[in-house]
């Protein structure tokens, strides 16, 4: 197996390995797991495998979960269909970590390309450990201990009827997570806000808010500043898909952005999403 890092910050392409073999081989799996913690997103080409192989590989990392809005492949629960056709319903072209609106967001995912346009539809991943590390010191002090709410309503709920949206929120109420979370396996600090974050829940202290007037601009400017860090190219890798390409990512320490520049061309991807733990 060859390991080819793609940037100085994040991402490596692995050659000479089949994820179907990794699923069956403990030594190989341990190697892949260590590489994932190091590079945060791993890419595999030419994975002409079955859906069962895809699911078996992802399950080595943990149980899989479905999505409240996206469909799963009927015979493979936990394998989500991300099929884009002439319908223009993109939610993935924003920097985000998957499902941070869950109390226990997924710890990783395995995405396989079934078909894609010849050009367009790349995905960008971002190293959010680097994003935290390079924050100005005064910002690090300000955000230590802050918590933010995360919700599903304002993204996936936006094109629903009122009744559907209320049902979505009832099943997926707002959750709060630390703004700086700790990686459960490496101990690294991670900047953990994105477009699902709605507001801080503990910003309103005498230090931050002299008068009520300070709260709204102060808190929202800070939140938007933090969210904007994922757009810095020095923290990123950009991947060009081909059919049978696979990406495996650590959803704790990264964000991603699916570039939606290919409409109205179709693109079909399938994602196995691995259940995670409560952020701390
Ligand atoms: Fe995503």
Boltz pocket constraint, residues with backbone or C-beta under 6 A from the ligand:
constraints:
  - pocket:
      binder: B
      contacts: [[A, 92], [A, 96], [A, 97], [A, 98], [A, 256]]
      max_distance: 6.0
